[in-house]
Amino acid sequence: MASKASITKRGIDVESIKKDFPILGTSMNGKRLVYLDSAATSQKPIQVIDAISNYYKTFNANIHRGIYKISEQATEEYTASKVKLAKFIGAKSYQEIVYVRNTTEAINLAALSWGGANIKNGDHILITQMEHHSNIVPWQMLAQRTGAVLDYVMLNEDKSAIDESSLEEQLSKNPKIFAVSHASNVLGTINDVKKITRMTHEHGGIVLVDGAQSAPHMPVNVSEIGCDFFALSGHKMLGPTGIGALYGKRELLDSMEPIFGGGDMIRSVGFQDHTWNELPWKFEAGTSNIEGGIGMSAAIDYLNGIGMESIRKHEMELTRYAMEKLGSIAGLKVYGPDAKHIKNRGGVISFSIKGAHPHDVAQIFDENGIAIRAGHHCAMPLVEDVLGVGAVSRMSFYIYNDEKDVDAAVKAIGEVKRIFKLN
Ligand SMILES: Cc1ncc(COP(=O)(O)O)c(C=O)c1O
């Protein structure tokens, strides 16, 4: 859990949080590492690293199999991690939490299992123009297999949010499912998924929320949202790579068939047939990512120790600070909601500098010890077709970032301008 010192009257105490992240004490290219790429993956606190190491050192064993002490302990800790995650996102029980590798696998599981059984030729599947490839390709594959139609909700004129009239127009086609990101990894836009869910339900469809960029950064309550599925990745929320989750309403998961068969997902097996295990295990064939579950547990403890409300507030303030600084730089364009709409955006800032390629920008940042991302950010339809650029640079914040990190980024932009002789 984050130390008590992490929360002060002023908000979260970034200086003491930084100390929990060993990597932030290192340097890159001889400069203090400034990590501004948490939308890609977050750094890990020592509490998570230690929890994983402690598992291997003291109770490494397979789960659900042994009747000896350390196997029982591993089983208990793995299940406890699901109980914790269920509470963290407001699910009703751990039976609604299927552990998978990441958000991508969670969405594919829903598309293959639920989609495979429910989507037929001519049905409508709805997504938006701001989706990550993870929330596009599985639906394209499903549509191609079944003959369903894949529709897109367009973005508004300034390309910062979903266009309301396009939303209504697409919902009037009564899509069977609307798969929508909670927060965009390019624009930073936070979608009103509660309203979207209500509207989609009124049209008889179900909703999958891609929570890869929301669960790590803001309070999430799937029961309040009312969504039918919710996908997330552990590695973006201080946990290890290789663990993620698909939340599904219990009745929905109960009605679905597993996509993988093997050990652990069965109740009984005969020579010709088998019966399935209960939820959530029927979707988890083979040995699970036990260290992943244990790391996830420690990550949730750490986030809860700070508080998701405080994290959201901190990121909002830091984003506001960054947007103000960036807004005064000539030739710099920020994508997504503007500074006046800070409540509608997360701590992801994509930008471009007139006269400098985003990859060159990222390289100059790198030389200055600053990790940012450049490219299409796995959202080619959005970046190339909607924004009309080949690539953008992106900085993204988390609990261990502060104004000093933003100032370092602004200084690096000055370097870019100096090198490329831009005004
Ligand atoms: C909005 C969004 N959805 C899905 C993903 C895919 O996450 P993962 O690679 O962990 O499956 C990402 C990753 O960046 C993302 O930002």
The ligand as an SDF file (V2000), in Angstrom:
LIG
                    3D

 16 16  0  0  0  0  0  0  0  0999 V2000
   -7.7320    2.5790  -25.0720 C   0  0  0  0  0  0  0  0  0  0  0  0
   -6.9080    1.3290  -25.1400 C   0  0  0  0  0  0  0  0  0  0  0  0
   -7.5130    0.1600  -25.3690 N   0  0  0  0  0  0  0  0  0  0  0  0
   -6.8350   -0.9920  -25.4250 C   0  0  0  0  0  0  0  0  0  0  0  0
   -5.4790   -1.0160  -25.2540 C   0  0  0  0  0  0  0  0  0  0  0  0
   -4.7600   -2.3220  -25.3400 C   0  0  0  0  0  0  0  0  0  0  0  0
   -4.1600   -2.6360  -24.1300 O   0  0  0  0  0  0  0  0  0  0  0  0
   -3.2470   -3.9380  -24.0520 P   0  0  0  0  0  0  0  0  0  0  0  0
   -2.1360   -3.7470  -25.0220 O   0  0  0  0  0  0  0  0  0  0  0  0
   -2.7970   -3.9520  -22.6300 O   0  0  0  0  0  0  0  0  0  0  0  0
   -4.1130   -5.0820  -24.4060 O   0  0  0  0  0  0  0  0  0  0  0  0
   -4.7980    0.1650  -25.0270 C   0  0  0  0  0  0  0  0  0  0  0  0
   -3.3290    0.1760  -24.8960 C   0  0  0  0  0  0  0  0  0  0  0  0
   -2.6680    1.1530  -25.0510 O   0  0  0  0  0  0  0  0  0  0  0  0
   -5.5330    1.3680  -24.9580 C   0  0  0  0  0  0  0  0  0  0  0  0
   -4.9260    2.5270  -24.7410 O   0  0  0  0  0  0  0  0  0  0  0  0
  1  2  1  0
  2  3  1  0
  2 15  2  0
  3  4  2  0
  4  5  1  0
  5  6  1  0
  5 12  2  0
  6  7  1  0
  7  8  1  0
  8  9  2  0
  8 10  1  0
  8 11  1  0
 12 13  1  0
 12 15  1  0
 13 14  2  0
 15 16  1  0
M  END
$$$$
